Amino acid sequence: MTIRIMETGDLAGAAEVHADAFTRQTQSQQWLECNLNAAPRFLCYVCEEQGKIIGYIIWAQKSGFRPEAVMEVEQLAVHPEHQCQGVGKRLINESLPLVRQALAEQDSVLKHVIVSTRADNHAQKLYRDTLDAEVEATLTNLYSADEVLMVARHVQP
């Protein structure tokens, strides 16, 4: 299993993951392509296993380019056949140093990480365990249900 920067050639495979992981969302390839094309505001990484994309993570810089960046886990997706196998954890843990490197190249450091997810999503545990993120707010009926905003303050290397 390899975590690496997403490339244009990965879009079709990542779009399959998106479509299978987020069944209420549409236009998967277009969604991923516009994020990929918005670098360095959006930093996109894939998880590849035996030549197949099985997951991806999109990090977003919030509120402009700053000396101390607040990054958001914009979207993390793992193909349903590979969920609960540590892929999401590896996507976070192995892409985070790449995010720090990208920030350093623009003379910035990571200050905090924010994540929003459905209030009933078991991924909250993943964000707590990998980032030490804690729920700071609940937004009622935002997308398809209540959404929680989690913040990891002063994320350690």
Backbone as CSV, one residue per row, in Angstrom:
resi,resn,N_x,N_y,N_z,CA_x,CA_y,CA_z,C_x,C_y,C_z
1,MET,0.846,-1.171,0.000,0.000,0.000,0.000,0.896,1.240,0.000
2,THR,0.617,2.163,-0.907,1.418,3.370,-1.050,0.518,4.592,-0.971
3,ILE,0.944,5.583,-0.186,0.270,6.875,-0.128,1.151,7.857,-0.896
4,ARG,0.562,8.551,-1.881,1.343,9.467,-2.708,0.455,10.599,-3.206
5,ILE,1.095,11.600,-3.787,0.372,12.728,-4.365,-0.538,12.235,-5.493
6,MET,-1.760,12.741,-5.523,-2.685,12.396,-6.600,-2.226,13.063,-7.888
7,GLU,-2.313,12.324,-8.981,-1.979,12.823,-10.308,-3.217,12.744,-11.198
8,THR,-3.167,13.438,-12.309,-4.306,13.446,-13.237,-4.712,12.029,-13.638
9,GLY,-3.746,11.155,-13.838,-4.043,9.780,-14.224,-4.760,8.968,-13.153
10,ASP,-4.826,9.491,-11.939,-5.503,8.806,-10.830,-6.984,9.168,-10.741
11,LEU,-7.420,10.169,-11.514,-8.773,10.688,-11.342,-9.864,9.640,-11.553
12,ALA,-9.753,8.816,-12.553,-10.805,7.816,-12.804,-10.916,6.841,-11.639
13,GLY,-9.787,6.358,-11.147,-9.810,5.425,-10.012,-10.318,6.084,-8.745
14,ALA,-9.881,7.306,-8.497,-10.349,8.030,-7.315,-11.841,8.336,-7.434
15,ALA,-12.314,8.625,-8.649,-13.737,8.896,-8.867,-14.580,7.661,-8.566
16,GLU,-14.067,6.477,-8.862,-14.784,5.245,-8.505,-14.910,5.120,-6.993
17,VAL,-13.833,5.431,-6.288,-13.869,5.397,-4.821,-14.901,6.400,-4.314
18,HIS,-14.864,7.624,-4.851,-15.802,8.673,-4.438,-17.244,8.226,-4.653
19,ALA,-17.541,7.702,-5.834,-18.912,7.292,-6.161,-19.401,6.187,-5.236
20,ASP,-18.521,5.260,-4.888,-18.920,4.150,-4.018,-18.977,4.545,-2.546
21,ALA,-18.162,5.515,-2.148,-18.117,5.931,-0.743,-19.174,6.994,-0.418
22,PHE,-19.501,7.831,-1.390,-20.442,8.937,-1.165,-21.600,8.814,-2.158
23,THR,-22.506,7.927,-1.879,-23.561,7.589,-2.843,-24.547,8.731,-3.088
24,ARG,-24.640,9.707,-2.187,-25.554,10.843,-2.392,-24.923,11.938,-3.242
25,GLN,-23.635,11.857,-3.474,-22.948,12.889,-4.255,-22.864,12.457,-5.721
26,THR,-22.723,13.422,-6.604,-22.684,13.136,-8.040,-21.438,13.758,-8.664
27,GLN,-21.241,13.504,-9.929,-20.156,14.090,-10.725,-18.797,13.898,-10.046
28,SER,-18.521,12.669,-9.670,-17.328,12.330,-8.893,-16.040,12.794,-9.552
29,GLN,-15.862,12.493,-10.824,-14.605,12.857,-11.478,-14.444,14.374,-11.559
30,GLN,-15.497,15.087,-11.881,-15.431,16.542,-11.961,-15.094,17.136,-10.595
31,TRP,-15.694,16.601,-9.529,-15.432,17.070,-8.168,-13.951,16.913,-7.831
32,LEU,-13.407,15.742,-8.095,-12.011,15.487,-7.761,-11.067,16.293,-8.651
33,GLU,-11.402,16.415,-9.914,-10.540,17.155,-10.838,-10.427,18.626,-10.450
34,CYS,-11.525,19.247,-10.067,-11.451,20.662,-9.693,-10.650,20.841,-8.411
35,ASN,-10.713,19.882,-7.491,-9.878,19.954,-6.283,-8.402,19.776,-6.630
36,LEU,-8.107,18.808,-7.470,-6.728,18.550,-7.877,-6.132,19.777,-8.576
37,ASN,-6.937,20.428,-9.393,-6.465,21.592,-10.142,-6.305,22.842,-9.278
38,ALA,-6.763,22.793,-8.042,-6.704,23.972,-7.164,-5.505,23.943,-6.221
39,ALA,-4.489,23.153,-6.544,-3.267,23.129,-5.726,-2.584,24.483,-5.852
40,PRO,-1.972,24.981,-4.801,-1.713,24.341,-3.516,-2.766,24.606,-2.454
41,ARG,-3.876,25.273,-2.806,-4.916,25.450,-1.789,-5.458,24.092,-1.367
42,PHE,-5.649,23.205,-2.328,-6.074,21.837,-2.040,-4.902,20.910,-2.322
43,LEU,-4.608,20.037,-1.377,-3.527,19.058,-1.516,-4.171,17.676,-1.514
44,CYS,-3.995,16.959,-2.609,-4.702,15.699,-2.819,-3.717,14.529,-2.841
45,TYR,-4.070,13.455,-2.137,-3.225,12.263,-2.041,-4.095,11.027,-2.237
46,VAL,-3.486,9.974,-2.783,-4.194,8.718,-2.995,-3.512,7.593,-2.239
47,CYS,-4.293,6.564,-1.995,-3.775,5.304,-1.481,-3.917,4.299,-2.609
48,GLU,-2.796,3.734,-2.999,-2.767,2.792,-4.125,-2.304,1.439,-3.606
49,GLU,-3.000,0.403,-4.047,-2.603,-0.957,-3.697,-2.666,-1.815,-4.960
50,GLN,-1.554,-2.425,-5.289,-1.446,-3.267,-6.480,-1.977,-2.554,-7.723
51,GLY,-1.590,-1.289,-7.881,-1.950,-0.520,-9.061,-3.360,0.018,-9.085
52,LYS,-4.108,-0.145,-8.010,-5.501,0.310,-7.966,-5.658,1.345,-6.849
53,ILE,-6.388,2.417,-7.150,-6.679,3.443,-6.156,-7.773,2.895,-5.236
54,ILE,-7.471,2.839,-3.928,-8.452,2.317,-2.966,-8.913,3.393,-1.983
55,GLY,-8.305,4.575,-2.060,-8.712,5.659,-1.179,-8.000,6.944,-1.544
56,TYR,-8.482,8.041,-0.980,-7.836,9.338,-1.198,-8.162,10.257,-0.031
57,ILE,-7.366,11.314,0.084,-7.610,12.361,1.066,-7.327,13.702,0.401
58,ILE,-8.186,14.670,0.695,-8.018,16.032,0.202,-7.880,16.943,1.416
59,TRP,-6.774,17.667,1.472,-6.516,18.661,2.513,-6.734,20.043,1.905
60,ALA,-7.371,20.950,2.646,-7.638,22.301,2.157,-7.038,23.332,3.101
61,GLN,-6.334,24.304,2.536,-5.861,25.439,3.330,-7.034,26.395,3.510
62,LYS,-7.259,26.802,4.748,-8.397,27.650,5.077,-7.963,29.097,5.279
63,SER,-8.797,30.016,4.832,-8.663,31.441,5.125,-7.356,32.050,4.628
64,GLY,-6.945,31.651,3.436,-5.758,32.242,2.823,-4.470,31.531,3.184
65,PHE,-3.403,31.898,2.471,-2.077,31.358,2.758,-1.503,32.172,3.914
66,ARG,-1.164,31.486,4.982,-0.728,32.142,6.213,0.554,31.511,6.721
67,PRO,1.312,32.243,7.542,2.516,31.645,8.147,2.190,30.431,9.021
68,GLU,1.023,30.473,9.692,0.526,29.338,10.463,-0.785,28.891,9.818
69,ALA,-0.731,27.775,9.125,-1.873,27.329,8.327,-2.858,26.508,9.146
70,VAL,-4.121,26.759,8.897,-5.184,25.901,9.383,-5.610,25.065,8.182
71,MET,-5.483,23.765,8.338,-5.826,22.837,7.259,-7.115,22.107,7.612
72,GLU,-7.896,21.811,6.596,-9.109,21.022,6.785,-8.970,19.704,6.039
73,VAL,-9.379,18.637,6.690,-9.544,17.383,5.956,-10.849,17.578,5.185
74,GLU,-10.700,18.040,3.964,-11.855,18.360,3.114,-12.656,17.102,2.813
75,GLN,-11.948,16.036,2.487,-12.634,14.781,2.195,-11.655,13.630,2.297
76,LEU,-12.098,12.575,2.928,-11.341,11.335,3.007,-12.287,10.230,2.583
77,ALA,-11.846,9.410,1.649,-12.699,8.319,1.174,-11.878,7.057,1.013
78,VAL,-12.471,5.958,1.429,-11.886,4.637,1.252,-12.952,3.775,0.590
79,HIS,-12.545,3.039,-0.442,-13.500,2.169,-1.117,-14.121,1.226,-0.090
80,PRO,-15.431,1.008,-0.151,-16.101,0.162,0.843,-15.453,-1.214,1.044
81,GLU,-14.872,-1.795,0.009,-14.223,-3.111,0.153,-12.962,-3.051,1.016
82,HIS,-12.431,-1.842,1.242,-11.179,-1.684,1.987,-11.366,-0.921,3.299
83,GLN,-12.616,-0.630,3.645,-12.862,0.082,4.894,-12.596,-0.823,6.093
84,CYS,-12.296,-0.207,7.223,-12.016,-0.909,8.490,-10.767,-1.778,8.401
85,GLN,-9.830,-1.376,7.535,-8.568,-2.105,7.382,-7.359,-1.186,7.609
86,GLY,-7.593,-0.012,8.163,-6.506,0.913,8.459,-6.112,1.837,7.324
87,VAL,-6.844,1.817,6.227,-6.509,2.657,5.079,-6.696,4.137,5.412
88,GLY,-7.802,4.488,6.048,-8.039,5.877,6.418,-6.964,6.402,7.361
89,LYS,-6.585,5.586,8.324,-5.529,5.970,9.272,-4.216,6.217,8.543
90,ARG,-3.886,5.328,7.610,-2.653,5.511,6.845,-2.726,6.736,5.950
91,LEU,-3.878,6.984,5.355,-4.023,8.184,4.524,-3.726,9.443,5.333
92,ILE,-4.259,9.514,6.545,-3.998,10.688,7.382,-2.538,10.721,7.803
93,ASN,-2.071,9.638,8.409,-0.722,9.620,8.987,0.390,9.780,7.951
94,GLU,0.204,9.236,6.771,1.263,9.296,5.763,1.162,10.513,4.859
95,SER,-0.022,11.110,4.748,-0.120,12.336,3.955,0.218,13.569,4.791
96,LEU,0.042,13.495,6.097,0.304,14.654,6.947,1.739,15.172,6.818
97,PRO,2.772,14.309,6.797,4.126,14.840,6.564,4.277,15.489,5.184
98,LEU,3.560,14.979,4.193,3.598,15.580,2.854,2.928,16.951,2.866
99,VAL,1.874,17.093,3.649,1.212,18.388,3.813,2.170,19.365,4.484
100,ARG,2.836,18.913,5.541,3.796,19.775,6.243,4.909,20.229,5.294
101,GLN,5.358,19.312,4.447,6.411,19.644,3.477,5.913,20.693,2.478
102,ALA,4.696,20.503,1.978,4.124,21.474,1.038,3.976,22.843,1.705
103,LEU,3.571,22.849,2.959,3.453,24.114,3.684,4.814,24.766,3.868
104,ALA,5.826,23.975,4.201,7.180,24.515,4.393,7.689,25.176,3.112
105,GLU,7.319,24.620,1.964,7.752,25.183,0.683,7.132,26.560,0.427
106,GLN,6.064,26.885,1.149,5.471,28.225,1.037,5.699,29.010,2.335
107,ASP,6.743,28.607,3.076,7.142,29.291,4.310,6.009,29.329,5.337
108,SER,5.376,28.194,5.524,4.269,28.089,6.466,4.439,26.834,7.316
109,VAL,3.778,26.823,8.465,3.731,25.646,9.328,2.281,25.341,9.658
110,LEU,2.032,24.107,10.033,0.685,23.679,10.387,0.343,24.129,11.798
111,LYS,-0.784,24.800,11.940,-1.245,25.245,13.253,-2.328,24.312,13.793
112,HIS,-3.423,24.165,13.043,-4.546,23.330,13.478,-5.093,22.561,12.273
113,VAL,-5.854,21.518,12.582,-6.588,20.772,11.559,-8.054,20.764,11.960
114,ILE,-8.920,21.062,10.996,-10.353,20.958,11.244,-10.942,19.880,10.338
115,VAL,-12.011,19.290,10.840,-12.709,18.224,10.106,-14.195,18.392,10.381
116,SER,-15.001,18.252,9.360,-16.443,18.150,9.601,-16.898,16.804,9.056
117,THR,-17.820,16.204,9.778,-18.341,14.897,9.380,-19.732,14.729,9.978
118,ARG,-20.483,13.806,9.431,-21.818,13.555,9.988,-21.695,13.190,11.459
119,ALA,-22.656,13.639,12.234,-22.644,13.377,13.668,-22.705,11.885,13.978
120,ASP,-23.267,11.106,13.078,-23.369,9.658,13.303,-22.271,8.861,12.597
121,ASN,-21.263,9.524,12.066,-20.199,8.854,11.315,-19.156,8.283,12.285
122,HIS,-18.889,6.993,12.137,-17.891,6.342,12.994,-16.479,6.883,12.740
123,ALA,-16.288,7.651,11.660,-14.974,8.235,11.359,-14.538,9.249,12.415
124,GLN,-15.466,9.710,13.252,-15.070,10.614,14.339,-13.971,9.974,15.186
125,LYS,-14.076,8.671,15.417,-13.062,7.961,16.198,-11.708,8.008,15.486
126,LEU,-11.718,7.846,14.183,-10.486,7.931,13.399,-9.825,9.297,13.586
127,TYR,-10.612,10.365,13.486,-10.058,11.711,13.621,-9.575,11.978,15.049
128,ARG,-10.281,11.424,16.024,-9.825,11.554,17.412,-8.512,10.821,17.611
129,ASP,-8.450,9.582,17.124,-7.276,8.733,17.345,-6.045,9.203,16.573
130,THR,-6.219,9.679,15.347,-5.056,10.040,14.520,-4.616,11.484,14.699
131,LEU,-5.560,12.380,14.939,-5.251,13.804,14.992,-5.467,14.426,16.373
132,ASP,-6.056,13.682,17.294,-6.488,14.231,18.588,-7.544,15.315,18.397
133,ALA,-8.362,15.176,17.366,-9.431,16.137,17.099,-10.582,15.904,18.064
134,GLU,-11.197,16.992,18.487,-12.339,16.932,19.388,-13.513,17.693,18.777
135,VAL,-14.715,17.213,19.046,-15.919,17.897,18.566,-16.041,19.233,19.285
136,GLU,-16.189,20.291,18.502,-16.340,21.630,19.077,-17.713,22.233,18.795
137,ALA,-18.410,21.701,17.789,-19.737,22.240,17.467,-20.522,21.206,16.677
138,THR,-21.835,21.305,16.785,-22.733,20.496,15.970,-23.598,21.442,15.153
139,LEU,-23.643,21.186,13.862,-24.449,21.979,12.934,-25.640,21.113,12.522
140,THR,-26.828,21.535,12.859,-27.998,20.708,12.599,-28.407,20.759,11.134
141,ASN,-28.746,19.583,10.629,-29.312,19.428,9.290,-28.525,20.191,8.227
142,LEU,-27.193,20.025,8.215,-26.373,20.795,7.278,-26.406,20.202,5.866
143,TYR,-25.995,18.959,5.717,-26.014,18.315,4.398,-27.138,17.290,4.400
144,SER,-26.809,16.066,4.762,-27.835,15.023,4.795,-28.283,14.713,6.211
145,ALA,-27.633,15.315,7.198,-27.973,15.088,8.617,-27.197,16.119,9.432
146,ASP,-27.171,15.930,10.754,-26.369,16.805,11.595,-24.895,16.557,11.300
147,GLU,-24.119,17.626,11.369,-22.688,17.584,11.070,-21.949,18.090,12.300
148,VAL,-20.823,17.439,12.628,-19.998,17.937,13.726,-18.745,18.568,13.152
149,LEU,-18.292,19.609,13.828,-17.035,20.259,13.494,-16.031,19.843,14.555
150,MET,-14.950,19.208,14.100,-13.901,18.740,15.000,-12.651,19.578,14.751
151,VAL,-11.889,19.837,15.806,-10.661,20.603,15.684,-9.540,19.861,16.401
152,ALA,-8.411,19.754,15.713,-7.168,19.250,16.300,-6.264,20.457,16.438
153,ARG,-6.019,20.866,17.661,-5.230,22.069,17.898,-3.755,21.718,18.069
154,HIS,-2.901,22.532,17.444,-1.452,22.354,17.565,-1.053,20.910,17.259
155,VAL,-1.380,20.468,16.077,-1.107,19.098,15.641,0.385,18.828,15.717
156,GLN,0.743,17.751,16.361,2.149,17.377,16.532,2.660,16.648,15.287
157,PRO,3.983,16.716,15.057,4.543,16.028,13.893,4.404,14.517,13.987
